């Protein structure tokens, strides 16, 4: 096992990884920008290195600074967390080239799954169902019109290198395709430096279902069930739950088996997540995330497994030590992402925390790096906490979540806590009757 791990991230996920490493007897190194010098992950690390000014491009995305910090502190391995460099194949390769262990999948798998077209073809060959779409990139409006005619309207134009909803546009009819195509390409160039796009069938009322998988270097693979991530605003997840209220036991078993077999066929290792759209009883692959997910705690709550610990063990070459038959699922878990935003306008609200009181009690977990007196900087993602609740069943989980939300106090800035309270009282949420378009209508209504 490793003696020292550098965590190339910030905020709650850096703290989350730090805790797992500590429990495994490993020392940790925090890297931070000048804006994060008072952050909790910096305060609690064994060592801390400043790697640049506030802008992410000059600090948390500064590969040279991160590798230098690892060398100076004699770290054995680097954990990227999520976001920033976590799915950057070149970074993973450079980590290995500099004789550090990258705690994650191989650079080759990160590169493969980062290319949405290549990923789709790869998993299709591995037996995973995919959304009907173009065979490859579409280079012109004329090609897009031809592909859309074969797929059938409405269609979704997506950036090959995309993510987070950028470079993604819907064309309901033929006369709207040209403008949507041009807009998607220009957004893709601006966001990713790559204007390549492809087309997919746009599904009307799908659920967003993802399957968590684990695979080691010895050919052992398991799936850890599904998460329902359908409550999204502008393609950004806001609430996740496990298991999904939309699946029956047969569907759950089928998609878990398919994901597990696909991981074995492509030779993947580490944690990974297959994301699907689910509609009318059918699953359609959309992408694979080659990193730890923001919503991983709900899987931990229903399985009892520490996914960060498993990532570290796999990276160190340790076999899983258990098989699919050893994985059991208990109860229901829901996660609410708490953002420093106005709950109605969603305008970011950085600032100083004047009061802070997280909820507690049986089945309640808070992943956050907040503390009273801390100043939330304006330079990074607005998520400041994750409230995760577990119950014996979905109803108990919802009741507990409402109670926990009502206890949570974050003073000094706006947060989305009031929005979550509204959501958890809505009949559609209570009944589990929602899809990926539901939240947009709820918010706009």
N, C-alpha and C positions, 0 to 999 in steps of 0.2 A: 504494500500500500504506500501511498505518497506521504512524505513528511510535511510538505508545505504546498498549498494551493493558492495561486493568484486568481482573484475573481475580477474579471474584466467587465464590470457592470456597476450599477449604482442602485440606491433605493431599496425597496422591499425585497427584490429578488437577490440582490447582493447579500442582504442580511439573512435571507432564507438559506442560501448556499453556505454562508458562513456558519450558521447553526449546525447544519448537517456535518460539515467538516469537523467542527469542534467535537461533536458527539462521536466521531470516528477517530479522534485522537490526533487530528492533523492541525497544523498551524495555518493561519490564513493571512493573505496580503490583500489589502484594499487599495485600489487605485481611485483617484478622484480628481475632479477639476477644482479650480479655485472657488467655484460657486458651492461646492459640496464639502468644504473643509470641516464643517460642523455637522455633517451628516452622521446618522447613527451607525451606518456600516463602517464608517471611518473610525468612529469612536471605539467600536467593539472589536476591530481587527487586531491581530497580533502585531502587524506592521502596516503602515500606510504610506503611499507614494503619490505625490501630486504629479499629474501627467499633462497639465495644460490649463488654458483659460476656459471659461464657461461653455463656449460653443462646442457642441459634440464633435464637430469635424476636427477640432484642435485638441480634443481630449479623449473621449470614450471611443472615437473612431480613429484615433491616432495609433496605428499599428506599431510604428517604430517606438513610440513612447511606452506602449504596453509591454512590448518585448524587452525593452531596456529595463523596465521596472522588474520584470520577471528575472532577468539576469542579475541585477543588482541585489535582489533579495534571495537569490538561490532557490527560486521556486522550482518544484518538480513538474507541476501541471498547471494548466489554465482552464478555468471554467468560464464560458462566455455568457451564461444566463440566457435571457431572451432579448430580442431587439438588438440594436447596435451591430456588433460583429458576429452574432451567434450563427447566422446562416451565410457567412461570407467564406466561400471555399478557399479563396486566396489566403485569408487570415489563418484558417485551419492548417493549410499547407505550410505557411511560414512558421507557425508554432512548432510543427513537427520538424521542419528543417533546422530550427534553432535548438533542437534536442529537448523540447518540452513536450509533455503529453497533452493533447487537446481532449478535453473531457466532452466528448460528443462523437458524432459519426465521422466517417472518413471524408476527406475533402472531395473525393470522387462522388460520393452519394449526395453531399450537400450541393455540388455543382449540378448533378443530374436532376435533382428534385427542384432546384432553383430555376431551371428552365421549364416553364409550365408545359410547353409542347412536348419536350423530350420526356418529362415525367409522365405525362398522360400516355404516351406510347409505351413507356417502360412498364407501367402498372397494368396497362391493357394486355400486354404480352404475359404478365404474371397472373392473369385471370381476374382482375378487378374491373367491374363495370364502370364505364365512363359516360359522361354527358355527350350526346350526339353533337358533333361539331366538325370544323374544317380539319383536314388531314394534317395540316401544318400551318405555318404562318401565311397570312394573307397580305399581299404587298400593294394592292391597289383597290380602288372602289369597285372596279369591274370584277375583280376576283371575289371581293366581298359579296357583291350582288349575286354572283353565280353560286357561291357557297351557301348563302342565306336561302336561296331558292330550294336548294337540296335539303337543308336542315329544316326549314319551315319557320315562319315568324311567330312570335318575336324572337330576336336573337340578341346575344350578349357579345359585345366586342371587348376583348380582354388583352392587356399587355402581357407578353410572354415573360417578362421579368418583373411582373407586377406584384402587388400586395397592398393590403389596407384600403382597397377600393379605388386606388389611383390607376388611371389608364383603363377604366372600365365604364362602358356606356351601353345602354339598352336601345335597340331600334325596334319599335313595335311594328312598323310597316316599311315597305320598300322605299317610299319617298323620304323616310327619315334616316335611312342607312348611311347615306353619303356624309351628312353632317356628323352623325355619331362616330363614324369611322375616322374622320379627320380629327375630331376632338380627342378621341381615345389615343390616337397616335401622337398628337402634340403633347398630351398629358404624360404619356409614357416617356417621351424624350426628355421632358422637363424633370420628371421624377426619378427616372432610372438611367437616363442617357442611352436608352435603347427604345426605338420606335416600333419594334416588331410586335404585331398583334395577331390574334387568331379569333375565330368565332365559335360560340357554343349556343346550343338551344337555351332560351331563357325559360325557366320553369316558373309557373304562376304562383303556387303556394307551397314551396318546399320547406322542409325542416333542414337545419344544418346539424348534421350528426358527425361526430368524429370518434375514431377508435384509437385508443392509446396502446402502443406496442413497446415491448422491450426485447432486445436481442443481444447476446454476448458474442465473444470471439470463438466460441466453441460449438456453434450451431444450435444453441438453445434459444427458443423463442416463445414468448407468451403474449397474449393480448390481455388488457386490463379493463375490458368493457368499453362502453360508449359514454360520451358526454353530449348533451343537447345544448348547442350554442346558437339557437335560433333568434334570441332576443338581441338584435343588432341595430345600431344606428349608423348610417353611412358606412356599412360594411365593417363597423367596429363593434366587437362583442361587448355587451353590458352586463348580462346575466347568463350564467351557465348552470346546468344541473345534470346530475348523474344518479340513477340511469334516466334515459329519456322516457317521458310519459307517452311518447308517440309509437314506441316499438313494443311488439309482443315478444315472447320468449324465443319463438322460432326465428324471427327476424334478427334478434339480438345474437343468437347463436350462429346464424349464417354469416352475418357481416364480420363477426369476430374471427370466425374460422378463415374467411377469405383474406382478411388483413394479415393474419398470422402466417398463412401460407405464402402470401406475396412477399412478406419480409424475408422469409427463408429463401425464396427464389432469387431475389435480387441481392442476397448476401449482406443485408443491412445489419449494422450493430449500433448499440446505444438506445436511447429513447427516441421515439418517433410517433407522429400522429397522422393518420390518414383522415382527410376531411372529405365528407360526402354531402350531396344534396339528397334528400329522401322525400319522395312524392309518390302517392298511389302505390305504396308497398314496394317501391324500387329504389335502389341505391345508385347514385352516380358520383364517381370520384371527381373531385375538383382540384385537390392538391395534397402534397405531403409536407408537413413541417418537420424539419430535421433538427429539432431543438426541444428544449423544455417549453411547455405551453404556460401562459399566464394562468390558465384554469386548472393546472395539474393538481391543486389541493383537493378538489372534489373527488378525484380518482383515489387520492391517498385516503380520504375519509371513508370511502366505501370498501377499500381493499386492505387497509392497514399497512400498505407499503410506502416507504419513503423513496420517492422517485429520484431525488437528488442523490441520496445515498446509493441507489442502484446505478445511476450514471457514473458515479465515481468508481464503484466496484468494477463495472464493466470496462471502464477506461484503464483500470489497473490490471486487466486481464483475468479477473476472478469470474468463474462460472456463476450463472444465476443461482444454482443450488436448489431450484424448484421447477416444476413443470406446470402445464396448464391445469392439470387436475388438482394442483395445490392452491390455485387461485379461487378465493370465495368472495362473494359480494354481500355486504351487509348494509341494509337501510338505504337512505336517500340523502343526498347532499346538494346544496345550492350555494353558488358563489355570486356575490354582488361586487362589481368593480366600483369603487368609490373614487370619483374624480374631483379635482379642484376646479370645478366649473359651476356656473349658475345652473340650477336644476331645470330652468325653462328655456333660457336662451343658449345655454351651453358655451357661453363666453368664458374663456380661461380665467381663473381667479387665484393667481399666485399670491403669496403673502405670509405674514407671521402667524403662527398658531398661538392663539392666546389661551385657549382651554382645550384640553384633550382628555377624553375619558372613553376608552374602548369598552365594548360590552364583554361579558364573561358568562360563566355558567356551563353546565353540561352540554357538550356537542357544539360549542361555539369557538371558533378560531379566527384570529385577526392577523393577517400578514401585512405589516406596515412598518415603515421606518420613521413615522411621525413621533414627535414628543412636544410637550408644551414649551413654547419659546423658539421652536424650530421655524425657520423661514423657508417656505416652499419656493424654490427658484423658478423663474419664468422660462428657462431655457430648454426644458425637457418635456416628456410626455406628462399629461395632467393627472394620470392615475396616482393616487396617494395612499390607497389602502385597498385590501380585499377582505371582505367579510364572508367567511365560510361557515355554514351551519350544517350539522348532521342530525338526522332523526331516524327513528325506527322505520318510518314510512314517510311518504311525501306530505301528507297532511300534518304530521307532527313537525316535520322539517319547516314547512311554511309558517306554522304557528310560532315556532322557536325563532325563525328569521324575523318575523314581524316584531317580536319582543326585543331581539337583539338590535334591530335597526332603531327602535324607539329609545334605546339606552345610549346609542352611540352619539357622543358629543365631539364635534370638531369646530372650535370657535376661532374667529379671526378672519375667515375667508368663506366664500361660497363653496358648497359641495353638492354632489348629486344624491345625498342621503334622502332629502324629501321626495325625489323622483322614485327612488327604490321603495319607499313606503307606499306611494301611490300605486306602483306596479304590483306589489305583493297583495294589495287589496282588490285588484281588478278581477272580475269573474273569469275572464278568459285565462288569466295566469293561474288562478286557483284551479280551474278545470284542465289546465295543460293544453288549451286549445289556441295555439298560436303558430306562426310561421316566420320566416325571415323578413317579411314585409310588415309584420304586425306592429313593431315598435315605432317605425316611421309614421304610421297612421295615428298611433296613440299620441305621439309627441306633437305632430302637426295639428291634430284634432283639438 
